[in-house]
Amino acid sequence: MIKKKTLYLHIGKELAGPFILGLLIFTFILLTNRILKLMDLVVNKGVGLDEVIKLIVYLLPSFLILTIPMSLLLAILITLGRLSADGEIIALRASGISLYQILPPFFSLCITGFILTNVFTLVLLPQGNSAFRTHLFSISKRHSEANLQERIFNDDFEGLIIYVNEIPGLGKPMKGIFISDKRESELPSLIIGEEGIIISDQKSMKVTLRLFNGSIHRSSRDSITYEKATFKTYDMNLLTGEGEAERGNEVKYSEMSISELVNLLLDRKRGNKSAIKIQTELHKRFAFPFACLVLGLIGIPVGAYKRRGSRSYGFVLCIIVIFLYYLFLNFGEAMAKRGILYPALGIWMPNITLGIVGSYFLRVVGRERPIPFMNWIDEKITLISDIIKRRLEKV
């Protein structure tokens, strides 16, 4: 008779490898787009690599709340898939050990993921988002002030070319400023100012170039019409980096703690104002961690289902399940924000639906009965995984 402690340690070791590997791969994939943009700060903007690393660290919580459930599901599918493909599950059943008796290691992994994701969503996520915006603003501010040079056409600002005739420094205004503004491609402008200063607003996270005593010149593409306007004071936002400060209230909601969101929600209700986005954000904070339990509930019976397969099968199945889950979640969130569904229903719908399906599958597989349509799904996924495996072998 196999000792359960030895069995649980064996399964735990099998789970650890795919979970850590999946966490690294999924997090890297999600970070790739941001890393490329942030590295542009190093290559083209002269920002220090240490500062970019700080930005990446601040971003990690927003990605880990997604990649922890994904990695957890991948580890369960690969581990159970290997045990099933190698006949170990059949051997365990022959030894009198049912599927329910080998569940503790899997449930332990799910609960660990649930706790970690709660820590990230409720504590580290708002702190990381806030720190990211603050640090990026600090970089943008320094970049805006440092990269303006005398008698040079500065093109470091997206859509803008700035020429400054004189920069006295020591807090004195710049003189002789010419700006080509092509941010509105349909209506490019030439802006001229006698003087100008750079203003930083920490509260609104904006860096503004304020011009004095100047004019704005615009002409249509056909050069038939021409517009000119004069001004005494004109403010122009200088967007650097990724423009995180311009995302508005939705970014600020993601930076708020639970208590701050609840207080804002109560204020909105007392003022009879719409609070749908705040309610949606609150429900998302609590719903994301439950993805670890729900995806685990789906992964255990599907992974233990008797079939032939390989590790690539588990990876393909993981991607499909994750895609369906987050597609369902995004659909529910969109319906909630539009007021078509209650925020609670829109956000919790994927967890409730997949939780019911997973419970049913676990009961069916635990009783050694076939899952409806699973043979057909198994064939299609096996075909896809075999194709991917052959392509990777060629590479």
N, C-alpha and C positions, 0 to 999 in steps of 0.2 A: 504494500500500500504506500502510495506517494505521500510524503509529509507535506501538509499544506504550506508550511513556512518556506520549505525549499521551492515548492511550486510558485508561490507568490514572488519570491526573490528572482526566480527564473523569468517570470512574466514581467516583473518590474525592470529588469535589465534589458529585456527585449523592447520595452516601451521607451526607455530613456534615450536610446540612440536616435530613433526616428523623430522623437519630440524635439530634441535639441537641434538636430539637423534641419527639421522643418521650420523651427523658429528662426534659425539663421537665414535660411533661404527665403522664406516668405517675407521676413522683415527687410532683407536686402532688396528684394524685388520691389516692394512698396516704397522703399527709400530711394531707389535709383533715380527717379525723376527729380526728387528734391535735391539729391546729392549733386546731380549735374548742374542744376540752377545755382546751388550754393557754391560749387567749385568755380563758377563764373566770377563770383566775388573775389576769389583768390587770384585767378588768372588775369582778369581784366580790370578789376577794381582795386587791387592791391590790399585786400583785406587779409589779415593774418590767418594761417591755417588753424591755430588754436581757437580763434573766435568762431570759425565755421564748425569746428568739432563741437563747441558749446551749443551751437544752434541745432546740430543733429541730435545731441543728447536731449535737448528740450523737446524735440519732435518725437522722440522714441515712445513716450506713453500713448500718443494718438495712434501709433501704428501697432503697438503691442496689444492693445485691446482688441485688435482684429486678428493679429497673427497667433496669439495664444490659443484661441479656439480652433483656428485652422490647423495648427501644429498638433494639438491634442487629437483632433479627428484623424489626421494623417498617421500618428503613432498607433492609434487603436486599429485602424484599417490594415496597416502594414503588419503589425504584430499578429493580429488574429488571422489575417490572410496567410501569413507564413505558417502559423500553427495549423491552420485548416489544410493548406496545400500539402504540407509535409505529413499529414495524417495524425498529428499530435492530439488534436481535439477528439478524433475517433478513439485514439488510444486511451485518453483520459476517461471518455465515456465508458469504454470497456472496463476500466478500472473502478467504475462506480462513481466517478466525479462528473457531475452535470455542469452545464454552462453556468448556472447560477452560483456554483461553488467556486468558480474561477473569476468571479466579478470583482472582488475586493480591490485588486491592484488597479483595475480600470476605473472603478469608482473613486479610488484615492487620487488618481491622476486628474479626474474630472473635478473633484472638490478642490484640489490644489490649484488648478487653473481658474476655478470659480473665485477663490479667495484672492489670487493674484490680480485677476481682472477687476475685481471690486476695488482693490487698493489703487489700481491705475485710474479707473473711471471716476471714483469718488474723491481721490486725494491728488494724485500726481498729474492727471490730465489737465485740470484747470491751472495748476501751478506751472506745468510745462508750457502750456499755450501762452500764459501771461508772460513768462520769462522769455519765451521765443520772440514775442512781439516787442517787448521792451529792449531786448538785446539787439534785434534787427533794427529797431528805431535808432538806437545808439550808434550802430554802424552806419546807418543811412545819414545821420546827422553829421558824423565826422567826415564821411565820404563827400557829402555835399559841400562842406566848408573847405575841405582840403584839396578837392579836385578842380576847383575854379582857379585858373591861373591867368595872369595878365597877358593880353594880346595873343591869346591862343584860342582856337575854335574847340571848345570843350563839347565832346559828343558822348560823355559818359552817362547822360540822362536819357532814358528811352524816349524817342520822338522829339528830342530837343537838341539844338546846337546853340551853345551860349558863348558869346564873345564879350569879354570885359576889358575895357581899355586901361583901367587903373584899379588896383586893390591896395588901399593904404594900410589895411590891417589895424590892429589895436582898437577894434570896435567901431572904426570909422566906416561910413557907407562907401560902397564901390561906385565907380563913376564910368560913364560911357558904356552902357550895356545894350547889346544887340542879341536878340533871340529869334531863332527860326523854330517855330512850333508846328510840327507835322503830326501831332498826336491825333488830330482830326483830319484824316486823309482827304476828305471831301472839301475841306476849307482850311488849307495851310495858312499860317499867319506869320507876319514879321512884327516883332514887338521891340520898341526902342524906349529906353528909359535913361534919364540923365543920371540918376543915382539908384542904388538898390542895397538892401540888407537881407541877410538870411535869418529867418525866425524859426525857432524850434518850439513846438507845442507838445509837451510831454503828455498832457491829458488826452488830446485827440490823436496823438502819434503822427503828427504831420510836420514836414519840413517845408517851409514856404519861402519863396523868393519874393520879397516885397519891393516893387519898383515905384519910383516917384517921378512925376513930371515927364510923361512920355506919350507915346502914341502907338496904336495898333493898326496894322495895314493888312488888308485881305483882298485878294482878287480871285475871280472864278477861273476855272480851268480854260474856258474859252477866251479869257482875257478881255471880255466885253464889259463886265462890271467890276468896279473897284470901290472898296470901302475903307474909310479912315476914321478912327475914333481917338480922341485925346483923353488923357486921364491925369489926375493928380496923384492917385494911389492905385496900384494894381497888384493883386496877390496871385502868385502862380505856385501850385504845388509841385515840388520836385520829388518824383517817385523813383526810389532806388531799390536795389535788391528785388524782392518779389512783391513789393507793394502790399505787404500784409496789413498795414494800417488802414487800407481802404476797403476792407471787406464789410465794415459796418457792424450792425448789432449781432449778427449770427456768430461772428468771431468772438464778440464780447460775452455772449451766452456761454460759449465753450470755455471761457476763462473764469467763469464764476463758480464758486463752491455751491454745494447743495443748499446750504442755509441762505446764501445770497439769492439763489434762484427762487427759493420758496418765498422769501420776503418780497422779491420783485413781483412774483405771481400774485401774492395777496394785495400788493399795492395796485396792480393792474385791475384786479377784480373789484376792489373798492372804488376805483375810478371808472368802472364799467368799460374798460378798454380790452381789446383783444389780447389774449395771452396764449394763443395756440402754439406759437413757436417756443415759448418758455415751457409749456407743458410737454411738448414733444422732446425738448432737450432733457427734461427731468426723467421722463420715462426711458429715454435712450440710455441714460446713465445707469439705471437699474436693470434694464433689459439685456444689455451687452454681456454682463457676466453670466447670465443664465444660458447664453449660447454654449458655454462649456458643458453644461449638464445636458442640454438638449441634443447637441451634436454627438456627445458621448452616447446618449440613449439611442441615437440613430446608428452610430458607428459600430457598436458592440454586436447587435444581431446581424447587421449586413456583413460585417467582417467575419463573423463566425459561421456564416452560411456556407454549407459544404459546396466547394467548387474547386476547379483547377485554376491556377493563376500565378502571378509573380508579384514582385514588389511594385512594378510599374502599374499593375492593376489597382493596387491600393492608392497610388498617387492620382491616377485618372479619376477614380471614384471619389476621392477626397475633393478634387477640383470641381467635379459636377455637383456634389452636395453643397459645398461652400457657395458656389455660384447661385444655386437655387435659393439657398438661405438668404444671402444678401440681396438678391434680386427681389425676393419676397419682402424683405425688410425695407428696401428703398422704395418699393411700391407702396407699402403701408405708410411710410413716412411722408411720401408725396401726397397721398390721399388725406393724411392727417393735417398737413400744413395748408391744404386747400379747403379744409373744413368739411370734406366729404365724409371722413370717418373721425370718430373721437380719437384724440391722441393716444389714449391708453390702448384702444383696440388696434389702431394702425401699427403701433410699435410692438405690442405683445403678440400680435397675430402669428408671426412666424414661430415664436417659441411655443405657443399653445398648440398650433397645428402640428409641427414636427414632434413636439412632445407626445402628443396622442399617437401619431404614427409610429414613433420609436417604441413606445410602450407596447403597442400591438405587435410590432415586429419581434420584440424581445420575448413576449409571451409565446408567439408562434414558434420561434427558433428554439426556445427553452423546452418546448414540448416536442421538438424534433419534427415539426411539420414544415411543409414548403411555404415560402412567402409568395403570395400571388404576384405573378408577372416577373418574379425575380430571375427565373431561368432565361427569359428573353432579354432582360436588362443585363444579366451576367454575360450573355453571348456578345452583345453589342460592346460592352465595356472591355471585355477580353480582346475583341477584335481591334479596338482603338489602342489598347495598351500594347498589343503585339506589334502594331504598326510603329508606335513611338519607340518601342524597344529596338526594332530593326533599324530605324533611322539613327538612333543614338549609337548603335554598334558601328554603323557606317562612318559616323562622325569620329 
